[in-house]
Amino acid sequence: MNELSETQPAFTRSVRSKRTVLPEKWFAAMLIGPALLFILVIVAWPLIETVRLSFMQAGLGGEKFVGFDNYEDLIESKKFHRTVIRTFYWMFLSVGMKLVLGLIGAMLLNAAIPGRALFRVLIMPPWVIPIAVGCVGWLWLYNGQFGALSGAGQYLGIIDGPHEFLAYKKSAFYSAVVTDVWVGTPMVTLFLLAAMQGVSRDLYEAAWVDGAGRWYRFRRITIPQIMPVLVTMALYSAIFTFNSFDIIWILTQGGPRGASTTLIIDTYKVAIGNYKFGEGAARVVVIVILLGTFAAIYMFLLNKLLRRFGSK
């Protein structure tokens, strides 16, 4: 037994000495290699190719270098300017409603009410079901001849006859906004609900003992505690709403007369519908620049606001 214990360390050292030890830098490269390859192939290469294509007059017949002509056309186009303004209006309106409704919904779902678990489940369908299926349902609601909204409006005396919500410029745009809010609000609600449940109950109990009311507790405890999640959801929802395509395309395809055409819809029509790939690529580059600038300004102003808010 003693002889075996004495020979075992020597045997172990001999086995270890025969192993090939991989340098740490090579081991690290092997770990990050797949992720780096994914980023290069899926993200970097298409972006570089899009930038290159934006300097071309590209179509089914081939490519021709035109320099900054595609960008100059966008700068001089008043129609494109209106599309940019409409896109930001669509984003701010939709995201603002999502945050307000999501915050209200999270507060209600966080309250101690009977059937709270059931209500938490019922809020999931708009987010879980495919967007195309949900939009088909909204197409039925917006239909003027047999839609529920038009029928309810006539029954209540709000409208005199059938009203096609998607046939008029203003109603089509705001109908698309309502549908987008319906799809995105559950996600915001659930994330804010999770953040509220992470707030320590001791803070509320101490404030209640000191005589603080509900509004004061909400303003001084709930909002500061969930602010990081609220900020993240605002930026996350803004990016996805800015790039929203399927809801608008299924409901209106950008119509009527371009009333609901956003930058994504306009890019699709130009690049895919008209086979002007160079002009479409220039629009994509502009979208990336606009979103990047918006995110940078948003984070800068938000950090200043948080520092000012946290110093009080």
For each residue, the residues with C-beta under 8 A, 3 or more apart:
1: 4 5
2: 5 6
3: 6 7
4: 1 7 8
5: 1 2 8
6: 2 3 9 10
7: 3 4 10 11
8: 4 5 11 12
9: 6 12 13
10: 6 7 13 14
11: 7 8 14 15
12: 8 9 15 16
13: 9 10 16 17
14: 10 11 17 18
15: 11 12 18 19
16: 12 13 19
17: 13 14
18: 14 15
19: 15 16
20:
21:
22: 26 27
23: 26 27
24: 27 28
25: 28 29
26: 22 23 29 30
27: 22 23 24 30 31
28: 24 25 31 32
29: 25 26 32 33
30: 26 27 33
31: 27 28
32: 28 29 35 36
33: 29 30 36 37
34: 37 38
35: 32 38 39
36: 32 33 39 40
37: 33 34 40 41
38: 34 35 41 42 43
39: 35 36 42 43 44
40: 36 37 43 44 45
41: 37 38 44 45
42: 38 39 45 46
43: 38 39 40 46 47
44: 39 40 41 47 48
45: 40 41 42 48 49
46: 42 43 49 50
47: 43 44 50 51 288
48: 44 45 51 52
49: 45 46 52 53
50: 46 47 53 54 281 284 285
51: 47 48 54 55 281 285
52: 48 49 55 56
53: 49 50 56 58 63 277 278 281
54: 50 51 70 71 278 281 282 284 285
55: 51 52 65 66 67 68 70 278
56: 52 53 63 64 65 66 277 278 281
57: 63 64 65 66 69 70 278
58: 53 62 63 64 276 277 278 281
59: 62 275 276 277 278
60: 275
61:
62: 58 59
63: 53 56 57 58 278
64: 56 57 58
65: 55 56 57
66: 55 56 57 69 70 278
67: 55
68: 55 71 72
69: 57 66 72 73
70: 54 55 57 66 73 74 278 279 281 282
71: 54 68 74 75 282 286
72: 68 69 75 76
73: 69 70 76 77 279 282
74: 70 71 77 80 282 283 286
75: 71 72
76: 72 73
77: 73 74 80 81
78: 81 82
79: 82 83 258
80: 74 77 83 84 266
81: 77 78 84 85
82: 78 79 85 86
83: 79 80 86 87 258 261 262 263 266
84: 80 81 87 88 263 290
85: 81 82 88 89
86: 82 83 89 90 173 261 262
87: 83 84 90 91 242 262 263 264
88: 84 85 91 92 242
89: 85 86 92 93
90: 86 87 93 94 173 176 177 241 260 262
91: 87 88 94 95 238 241 242
92: 88 89 95 96
93: 89 90 96 97 177
94: 90 91 97 98 177 180 181 184 241
95: 91 92 98 99 234 237 238 241
96: 92 93 99 100
97: 93 94 100 101 177 181 185
98: 94 95 101 102 181 184 185 188 237 241
99: 95 96 102 103 188 230 233 234 237
100: 96 97 103 104
101: 97 98 104 105 181 185 188 189
102: 98 99 105 106 185 187 188 189 191 192 233
103: 99 100 106 107 188 192 230
104: 100 101 107 108
105: 101 102 108 109 123 185 189 192 193
106: 102 103 109 110 189 190 192 193 195 196
107: 103 104 110 111 196 218 222
108: 104 105 111 113 119
109: 105 106 116 119 120 123 189 193
110: 106 107 193 196 197
111: 107 108 116
112: 116
113: 108 116 119
114:
115: 118 119
116: 109 111 112 113 119 120
117: 120 121
118: 115 121 122
119: 108 109 113 115 116 122 123
120: 109 116 117 123 124 193
121: 117 118 124
122: 118 119 125
123: 105 109 119 120 126 186 189 190
124: 120 121 127 128 186 190
125: 122 128 129 186
126: 123 129 134 182 183 185 186
127: 124 183 184 186 187 190
128: 124 125
129: 125 126 133 134
130: 133 134
131: 134 135 183 246 247 250
132: 135 136 246 250
133: 129 130 136 137
134: 126 129 130 131 137 138 179 182 183
135: 131 132 138 139 179 246 247 250 251
136: 132 133 139 140 250
137: 133 134 140 141
138: 134 135 141 142 175 179 182 251
139: 135 136 142 143 166 250 251
140: 136 137 143 146 147 148
141: 137 138 147 148 149
142: 138 139 147 149 150 164 165 166 175 251
143: 139 140 146 147 150 164
144: 147 150 162 163 164 165 167
145: 150 162
146: 140 143 151
147: 140 141 142 143 144 150 151 165
148: 140 141 151 152
149: 141 142 152 153 165
150: 142 143 144 145 147 153 154 159 162 163 164 165
151: 146 147 148 154 155
152: 148 149 155 156
153: 149 150 156 158 159 163
154: 150 151 157 158 159 160 161 162
155: 151 152
156: 152 153
157: 154
158: 153 154
159: 150 153 154 163
160: 154
161: 154
162: 144 145 150 154
163: 144 150 153 159 171
164: 142 143 144 150 167 168
165: 142 144 147 149 150 168 171 172 175
166: 139 142 171 172 175 251 252 256
167: 144 164 171 172 256
168: 164 165 171 172 256
169: 172 173 256 257 259
170: 173 174 259
171: 163 165 166 167 168 174 175
172: 165 166 167 168 169 175 176 251 252 255 256 259 260
173: 86 90 169 170 176 177 259 260
174: 170 171 177 178
175: 138 142 165 166 171 172 178 179 251 252
176: 90 172 173 179 180 247 248 251 252 260
177: 90 93 94 97 173 174 180 181
178: 174 175 181 182
179: 134 135 138 175 176 182 183 247 251
180: 94 176 177 183 184 241 244 247
181: 94 97 98 101 177 178 184 185
182: 126 134 138 178 179 185
183: 126 127 131 134 179 180 186 247
184: 94 98 127 180 181 187 188 237 240 241
185: 97 98 101 102 105 126 181 182 188 189
186: 123 124 125 126 127 183 189 190
187: 102 127 184 190 191 233 237
188: 98 99 101 102 103 184 185 191 192 233 237
189: 101 102 105 106 109 123 185 186 192 193
190: 106 123 124 127 186 187 193 194
191: 102 187 188 194 195 229 232 233
192: 102 103 105 106 188 189 195 196 226 229 230 233
193: 105 106 109 110 120 189 190 196 197
194: 190 191 197 198 229
195: 106 191 192 198 199 225 226 228 229 230
196: 106 107 110 192 193 199 222 225 226
197: 110 193 194
198: 194 195 225
199: 195 196 203 204 221 222 225 226
200: 203 204
201: 204 205
202: 205 206
203: 199 200 206 207 221 225
204: 199 200 201 207 208 217 221
205: 201 202 208 209
206: 202 203 209 210
207: 203 204 210 212 216 217 220 221
208: 204 205 211 212 217
209: 205 206
210: 206 207
211: 208
212: 207 208 216 217 220
213: 216 217
214: 217 218
215: 218 219
216: 207 212 213 219 220
217: 204 207 208 212 213 214 220 221 222
218: 107 214 215 221 222 223
219: 215 216 222 223
220: 207 212 216 217 223 224
221: 199 203 204 207 217 218 224 225
222: 107 196 199 217 218 219 225 226
223: 218 219 220 226 227 230
224: 220 221 227 309 310
225: 195 196 198 199 203 221 222
226: 192 195 196 199 222 223 229 230
227: 223 224 230 231 306 309
228: 195 231 232
229: 191 192 194 195 226 232 233
230: 99 103 192 195 223 226 227 233 234
231: 227 228 234 235 302 306
232: 191 228 229 235 236
233: 99 102 187 188 191 192 229 230 236 237
234: 95 99 230 231 237 238
235: 231 232 238 239 295 298 299
236: 232 233 239 240
237: 95 98 99 184 187 188 233 234 240 241
238: 91 95 234 235 241 242 294 298
239: 235 236 242 243 291 295
240: 184 236 237 243 244
241: 90 91 94 95 98 180 184 237 238 244
242: 87 88 91 238 239 262 263 264 287 291 294
243: 239 240 264 287 291
244: 180 240 241 247 248 262 264
245: 248 249 264 265 268
246: 131 132 135 249 250
247: 131 135 176 179 180 183 244 250 251
248: 176 244 245 251 252 253 254 260 261 262 264 265
249: 245 246 252 253 254 265 268
250: 131 132 135 136 139 246 247
251: 135 138 139 142 166 172 175 176 179 247 248 260
252: 166 172 175 176 248 249 255 256 259 260
253: 248 249 265
254: 248 249 258 260 261 262 265 266 269
255: 172 252 258 259 260 261
256: 166 167 168 169 172 252 259
257: 169
258: 79 83 254 255 261
259: 169 170 172 173 252 255 256
260: 90 172 173 176 248 251 252 254 255 265
261: 83 86 248 254 255 258 265 266 269
262: 83 86 87 90 242 244 248 254 265 266
263: 83 84 87 242 266 267 283 286 287 290
264: 87 242 243 244 245 248 267 268 287
265: 245 248 249 253 254 260 261 262 268 269
266: 80 83 254 261 262 263 269 270 283
267: 263 264 270 271 280 283 284 287
268: 245 249 264 265 271 272 273 280
269: 254 261 265 266 272 273 274
270: 266 267 273 274 276 279 280 283
271: 267 268 274 275 276 277 279 280 281 283
272: 268 269 275 280
273: 268 269 270
274: 269 270 271
275: 59 60 271 272
276: 58 59 270 271 279 280
277: 53 56 58 59 271 280 281
278: 53 54 55 56 57 58 59 63 66 70 281 282
279: 70 73 270 271 276 282 283
280: 267 268 270 271 272 276 277 283 284
281: 50 51 53 54 56 58 70 271 277 278 284 285
282: 54 70 71 73 74 278 279 285 286
283: 74 263 266 267 270 271 279 280 286 287
284: 50 54 267 280 281 287 288
285: 50 51 54 281 282 288 289
286: 71 74 263 282 283 289 290
287: 242 243 263 264 267 283 284 290 291
288: 47 284 285 291 292
289: 285 286 292 293
290: 84 263 286 287 293 294
291: 239 242 243 287 288 294 295
292: 288 289 295 296
293: 289 290 296 297
294: 238 242 290 291 297 298
295: 235 239 291 292 298 299
296: 292 293 299 300
297: 293 294 300 301
298: 235 238 294 295 301 302
299: 235 295 296 302 303
300: 296 297 303 304
301: 297 298 304 305
302: 231 298 299 305 306
303: 299 300 306 307
304: 300 301 307 308
305: 301 302 308 309
306: 227 231 302 303 309 310
307: 303 304 310 311
308: 304 305 311 312
309: 224 227 305 306 312
310: 224 306 307
311: 307 308
312: 308 309
